[in-house]
Amino acid sequence: MLNYVMLEIINLNKSFGKGESAIHVLNNFSMAAEAGERLAIVGQSGAGKSTLLQIIGGLDAADSGIVRFKNENIFDKKGRELDTYRNRDVGFVFQFHYLLDDFTAFENVMMPAMIAGEDTKANREYARALLARFGLSDRETHFPSQLSGGEQQRTALARALMNRPSMILADEPTGSLDKKNSEEVLSMFDSLKNDGITVLIVTHDEEIAKSCDRIVKMEKA
């Protein structure tokens, strides 16, 4: 099957503040990603890498420009339609796992389906299959505090995959991990290669960057 452009960003602009004190983070930034492609987004601090992911994921608004996902400008989505995009089309993985402390690994993975009102037998089976895929079957009933850093991030990725998204946005997924756990997470992303999921990874980790299909370098605006 031929790849197609899943994500297209055209002349994206974003500033914080107003007037002469405004900080310009993105200045007419453009890029594209094909379905199933894995991109590393690199650049010095302040280049707008995390802001870019927040905008692509519908968590922040741009000042101007277009973010076209599957040929639809996400800035045209409002209310429930935008919520659906964030819940179903996009999966998020951050530097800090943001697992819910009072819920088990299994419950954390199930959370996106529960939010969507789809706590079904099929989804429960899929959640367990995701945990097994990342070597976490024996951690299903453990709480986040009982998991290692690598296990927490693997649980976070399983949660990101729960609603079968077309795109994963990962912001410094190994930034808080030691070398061993970083290697676990790198292996985890390697396993997504055959899933047809577009993956954007903001990273300072050279090993992760080198493992990607392409590297996009961002400069300060």
C-alpha positions as CSV (number, residue, x, y, z in Angstrom):
1,M,0.0,0.0,0.0
2,L,1.3,3.4,-1.0
3,N,1.9,5.9,1.9
4,Y,0.0,9.1,1.9
5,V,0.5,12.4,3.7
6,M,-1.3,12.0,7.0
7,L,-0.2,15.3,8.6
8,E,0.5,18.5,6.9
9,I,1.5,21.7,8.7
10,I,1.5,24.9,6.7
11,N,2.9,28.3,7.8
12,L,2.2,27.8,11.5
13,N,2.7,30.8,13.8
14,K,2.6,30.9,17.6
15,S,3.6,33.7,20.0
16,F,3.2,34.2,23.7
17,G,2.5,37.6,25.0
18,K,1.7,40.8,23.1
19,G,3.4,43.8,21.5
20,E,7.1,44.3,21.8
21,S,7.4,41.8,24.7
22,A,5.8,39.0,22.6
23,I,7.9,35.8,22.4
24,H,7.7,34.3,18.9
25,V,8.0,30.5,19.2
26,L,6.8,29.3,15.7
27,N,7.4,31.5,12.6
28,N,5.8,30.2,9.4
29,F,6.8,26.6,10.3
30,S,5.8,23.9,7.8
31,M,6.4,20.2,7.6
32,A,4.6,17.0,6.6
33,A,4.5,13.4,7.7
34,E,3.3,10.3,5.9
35,A,1.1,7.6,7.3
36,G,3.3,5.1,9.2
37,E,6.3,7.5,9.2
38,R,8.3,8.1,12.4
39,L,9.8,11.5,12.7
40,A,12.3,12.8,15.3
41,I,11.8,16.5,16.1
42,V,15.0,18.0,17.4
43,G,16.4,21.5,18.2
44,Q,17.6,23.6,21.0
45,S,15.4,24.6,24.0
46,G,13.0,27.4,23.0
47,A,12.7,26.3,19.4
48,G,9.0,25.4,19.9
49,K,9.2,21.6,19.8
50,S,6.8,21.0,22.6
51,T,4.5,23.8,21.6
52,L,4.3,22.2,18.1
53,L,3.1,18.9,19.6
54,Q,0.6,20.7,21.8
55,I,-0.9,22.4,18.7
56,I,-0.9,19.3,16.6
57,G,-2.6,17.4,19.4
58,G,-5.3,20.1,19.7
59,L,-4.2,21.0,23.2
60,D,-3.2,24.6,22.3
61,A,-4.2,27.0,19.5
62,A,-1.9,28.6,16.9
63,D,-2.0,32.3,16.0
64,S,-2.3,31.4,12.3
65,G,-1.5,28.6,9.8
66,I,-3.0,25.2,9.1
67,V,-2.6,21.8,10.7
68,R,-4.2,19.3,8.3
69,F,-4.8,15.8,9.6
70,K,-6.2,13.3,7.1
71,N,-7.1,16.3,4.8
72,E,-9.0,18.1,7.5
73,N,-7.8,21.3,9.2
74,I,-8.0,20.6,12.9
75,F,-8.5,24.3,13.6
76,D,-12.0,23.8,12.0
77,K,-12.9,21.3,14.8
78,K,-14.8,22.7,17.8
79,G,-16.3,21.2,20.9
80,R,-17.1,17.5,20.8
81,E,-15.5,17.1,17.4
82,L,-12.2,18.4,18.8
83,D,-12.6,16.2,21.9
84,T,-13.1,13.2,19.6
85,Y,-9.9,14.0,17.6
86,R,-7.9,14.2,20.8
87,N,-9.4,11.0,22.2
88,R,-9.5,8.8,19.1
89,D,-7.1,10.1,16.4
90,V,-4.1,11.1,18.6
91,G,-2.2,9.3,21.4
92,F,0.0,11.3,23.8
93,V,3.2,10.2,25.6
94,F,5.0,12.8,27.7
95,Q,8.3,13.0,29.5
96,F,6.5,12.3,32.8
97,H,4.0,9.4,32.4
98,Y,1.0,11.2,34.0
99,L,-0.5,7.9,35.1
100,L,-3.3,8.2,37.6
101,D,-1.9,7.2,41.0
102,D,-5.1,5.7,42.4
103,F,-5.6,3.4,39.4
104,T,-3.9,0.2,38.4
105,A,-1.8,-0.2,35.2
106,F,-4.8,-1.9,33.6
107,E,-7.2,0.8,34.7
108,N,-4.9,3.5,33.4
109,V,-4.7,1.8,30.0
110,M,-8.5,1.5,29.9
111,M,-9.0,5.2,30.8
112,P,-9.3,6.6,27.2
113,A,-11.9,4.0,26.4
114,M,-13.8,4.7,29.6
115,I,-13.7,8.5,28.9
116,A,-15.2,7.6,25.5
117,G,-17.9,5.6,27.2
118,E,-16.7,2.3,25.8
119,D,-15.9,0.2,28.8
120,T,-16.6,-3.0,26.9
121,K,-15.4,-6.6,27.1
122,A,-13.6,-6.2,23.8
123,N,-11.8,-3.1,25.0
124,R,-10.8,-4.8,28.2
125,E,-9.4,-7.7,26.3
126,Y,-7.5,-5.2,24.0
127,A,-6.1,-3.4,27.1
128,R,-4.7,-6.6,28.4
129,A,-3.3,-7.4,25.0
130,L,-1.5,-4.1,25.0
131,L,-0.1,-4.7,28.4
132,A,1.1,-8.1,27.3
133,R,2.7,-6.6,24.1
134,F,4.9,-4.4,26.3
135,G,5.8,-7.1,28.8
136,L,3.4,-5.9,31.5
137,S,1.0,-8.7,32.0
138,D,2.4,-9.4,35.5
139,R,2.0,-5.7,36.4
140,E,-1.7,-5.4,35.4
141,T,-2.9,-4.9,39.0
142,H,0.1,-2.8,40.1
143,F,-0.3,0.9,40.8
144,P,2.1,3.5,39.2
145,S,4.2,3.8,42.4
146,Q,4.9,0.0,42.2
147,L,6.2,0.3,38.6
148,S,9.7,1.1,37.5
149,G,10.3,4.2,35.3
150,G,10.4,2.1,32.2
151,E,7.3,0.2,33.2
152,Q,5.5,3.5,33.8
153,Q,6.4,4.7,30.3
154,R,5.4,1.4,28.7
155,T,2.0,1.7,30.5
156,A,1.7,5.3,29.2
157,L,2.3,4.1,25.6
158,A,-0.2,1.3,26.0
159,R,-2.7,3.9,27.2
160,A,-1.9,6.1,24.2
161,L,-2.7,3.2,21.9
162,M,-5.9,2.2,23.6
163,N,-8.3,3.9,21.2
164,R,-6.3,2.8,18.2
165,P,-5.0,6.3,17.2
166,S,-3.5,7.1,13.8
167,M,-0.8,9.3,15.3
168,I,1.3,9.2,18.4
169,L,2.8,12.4,19.8
170,A,5.7,11.8,22.2
171,D,7.4,14.6,24.0
172,E,10.8,13.7,25.4
173,P,9.6,10.2,26.3
174,T,13.0,9.2,27.7
175,G,13.9,12.5,29.3
176,S,13.4,11.3,32.9
177,L,14.8,7.8,32.4
178,D,18.1,6.2,33.0
179,K,20.0,4.4,30.1
180,K,18.4,1.0,30.8
181,N,14.9,2.3,30.9
182,S,15.5,4.6,27.9
183,E,16.5,1.5,25.9
184,E,13.3,-0.2,27.0
185,V,11.3,2.7,25.7
186,L,13.3,2.9,22.4
187,S,12.5,-0.8,21.9
188,M,8.8,0.0,22.6
189,F,8.8,2.6,19.8
190,D,10.6,0.2,17.5
191,S,7.7,-2.2,17.9
192,L,5.3,0.4,16.4
193,K,7.0,0.3,13.0
194,N,4.6,-2.2,11.5
195,D,1.4,-0.6,12.9
196,G,1.0,2.1,10.3
197,I,0.9,4.7,13.0
198,T,2.5,8.1,12.4
199,V,4.9,8.9,15.3
200,L,6.3,12.3,16.1
201,I,8.9,12.2,18.8
202,V,10.4,15.3,20.4
203,T,13.8,14.2,21.7
204,H,17.3,15.1,22.7
205,D,18.2,11.4,22.7
206,E,20.5,10.7,19.7
207,E,19.7,7.0,19.7
208,I,15.9,7.7,19.3
209,A,16.6,10.3,16.7
210,K,18.8,7.9,14.7
211,S,16.2,5.2,14.9
212,C,13.5,7.4,13.2
213,D,12.8,7.5,9.5
214,R,13.5,11.2,9.3
215,I,14.8,14.0,11.5
216,V,13.1,17.5,11.5
217,K,15.4,20.1,13.0
218,M,13.6,23.2,14.5
219,E,15.3,26.5,14.9
220,K,14.4,29.4,17.2
221,A,11.9,31.8,15.5
